[in-house]
Amino acid sequence: MADTIDFDEMNRAVITDFRANGGKAGGMFEGYPLVLVHHTGAKSGTERIAPLVPFLEDDRIFIFASKGGADENPSWYHNLVANPETKAEFGTETFPIRARVLTGSERDDVYAKQSAVQPQFADYQRKTSRVIPVIELERI
């Protein structure tokens, strides 16, 4: 089918662009911060990379398992829960991280801040009955 999006190919192009341009990407990510989150398949053990738009606060990096408001979490979220110690690329730096899922008011506060600067995240939450997870990428 010609209209099918190949997300693996799209991600590869974004990752290549990010690395070639000092941690910035164009296209749909033009003007947004971007973090490359390495994750290992919970079942497969396969190493993958997810390019994600984070919320940045001081030296903290937060990511959102929104999947565009789908009713299920993205596979990278399950992988980070199963294997929270990994690495991330931000700007020109690569560093080890531990993924920490936020809960309660901490989660709600960060999600509200992201929705204020990127209103599509409020739309994603309205589209689904699940609470969209917020994950902090803690440097280790």
N, C-alpha and C positions, 0 to 999 in steps of 0.2 A: 504494500500500500504506500503510495507516494507521500501521503500526509503524515505518516508515522515519524515521530521524532526519535532519533537515535541519541539518547541521553549520554551514553558512554562516549560516543564520538564528540558530542557537544562539550562534555566535560574535558575530554582530552585537548580540544582546541582552546578552551578557557585556561587550562593549566599551562599549556605551551605559551599562550599570550602573557599570562601572569609572570611566568619565569623569564620570558624574553624582555619584559618591560619593567623590571625592578619591583615586582609585586603589585602591578596594576594591570587591569584587563579592560578591554573595550567591549563593544557590542552591548548586550543587555546589562553588563556590569559597569559600563562607563560612568565614572564619577562616584562609584560606591567603593567603600573599603571591601576587601576580599581576603578571606583566610582559606588556605588549603588544609583540610583536616584529614590526616592519614587515619585509616581505620582498617581493622582486620575482621574479615567475615566471621561472625559468631559460629556459623555452621561449617562454612567452607574453608576457613583459615586463609582465604585469599586476601592479599593486601590491596586496598583501594584508596582513592583520594577523592574527597568531596569538596568542590569549591563552594563556599558559603559566604553570604553577606552577614557580617557580625554586627553586634552593637558593642561599641567601645566606650569604656568608662574608666578614666585614669589609665592604669596599666592592665585593666581587666578586659577580657574578651569573652563575649557571650554569643552563642549560636542558638538557632531556633529550629526545632523539628517540625516545621510547618507543612511541608510537602504541598504547598499551595492551598491548604485547607482541606486536603483529602481526609478521609475517615480513618486512615491508618498512618502510623508513624513511618518515616523513611527508613530504609534498611540501615543507613549509616548510624541512626540513633540506636537501634538494637545492637549494632556492632560495638559502639562506644560503651554501652551499658555492660556488655559482656567482657570487653577488653578496654578499660578506661585509660590505661597508660599507653600513650602513643606519642605522636609528634604533630606539630603544625608548622605551616609556613605563613609568615605575615611580613609583607614588604620583602626585604631581601634576607630576612632572618628565618632560620629553621631551628626549632627548639622543642625539647620534650615537654609533654603536657599530661595532665590527668583530667579526664572529663568528669565533671561533677554536676549531677542533675539537681536543679533548684526546685524547692517545694514551697508551698504556702505563700505567705505575703512576699517573701524574697523573689519567688518566681513571678508573682503578679506585678510587682514593682518594676522589674526589668522588662517584662513583656509590655507594660504600659509605656515605658520610655521608648522602646523600639517602635511601638505603634504610633507614637507621637511624631517621630522623625521619618518613619516609613509607613504611612497609613495602610498600605496593602496588608500589613501584618494583622491589623484589626479586622480587615475583611477576611483573612484566612481563618481567624478564630471564629468569626460569625458563621462561616460555611460548614463547620464541623461541630459535632457534639463532644468530641474529645478535648481535653485540655492540652494545648500544644506545649510540649516540653521545652524548657529553657535549660541550656547546658553552659556552664562556665568552663572555659579551657584554662585550667590553673597551670602555670609554669612550675615545673619541678626540676 
